Amino acid sequence: MSCNDDDVDCAEVLARVYAFLDHELDGRALTYDEIEAHLDGCGSCLSKYDLERAVRQVLARSCACEHAPDALRMKVLAQIREVRIQVTEDITDSGLPRI
């Protein structure tokens, strides 16, 4: 999938949209400015981005009054790190390029 942006591929932008929304881009691929510029010029990607942003806003409003206990939060974060490490190792072992 691509649009009129020769510099940035739509699939690459959409693969990074969650990190973009969470302000967790790591600089290995696209920058915040590149993604913003792409979204400004690509209606299809902008629509998908807006949908994800709207869902997150609804969830934040719905769940804003309840906070997870610190112990649970730490367990969830540890699991996320473990999955990220495993996925990274799997990608590295498969020879696929990292996004």
N, C-alpha and C positions, 0 to 999 in steps of 0.2 A: 504494500500500500504506500502510495506516495502522493504528493501534491505538487504545486509549482515551485516548491523550495528545493533547489538542486543541492543545497548544502546539508540538509538534515532530512533523514528518512522518517516518515510517519511511524513506522513500527518501532523505531528506536525511541522516539519521543514517548509513545504510549507505553513502552516497556519501562520507562523511567518516571512516569507520571506520579506514581505513589511516593517515590523518593522526593520528587519535586514538591508535592503537596506537604510532605512531612519535613521539608527543609533538611533532607538528609542526602543530597547529592554528594558523591564522593570525589568528583572531579576526574574520574577515570574516563568518562564518556562525555556527555553533553553538559554544558554549563547552564546555570539558571538563565542567563541572557539568551543563549541559543534556544532554549526551550520556550521562553517567553516570546521571542521573535517568531518562532515557528507557529506557536499558538495564535499569535496575532494575524498570521497570514494563511492559516489552514483551518477552514471552517469545520471540517470533519474531526480533526484532533481537538479543536476547541470545544466542540459539542461533547465529546467523550470526557474531556477534562472537566467541563462544567457539571456534568452528571456526577462524576466522582466527588467533586467539591461539594455539591448539593447534598449528596448522601452523607458525607462526613459532617456537614453542618447539622443535618437532622439528627444524626446519631449523637453528636455532641450536646445538642439541646435535650435530647431524650435521656441521656445518661449523665448529664452534668452534675446531678445531685448525689450520685453514688460513686464512691471511690473504692477501688480495690484495696484490700489490706496490703501493707508493704511486703509481707512475706509472699503473697500471691503474685504481686507485681514482679518481684525479684525472680520467682520461679518462671514466670512467663517470659521475661527478658532473657533468662538463661536458655530457655528452650528455643527462642528465636535465634540467639547467637549460635546455638548448636546446629540448627537447621541451616543457617547461612553458611556455616563452615562446611557442613556436609554437601550442600549444593555447590559451593565453590570447589571443593575437592572433586565432586563428580564431573563438573564442567572441565576442570583441569585434566582429569584422567581421560575424559572423552576426546579431548583435543578441540572442543568447540570454543569459539571466541567468547570472551566474557563481555557482558553488556555493561 
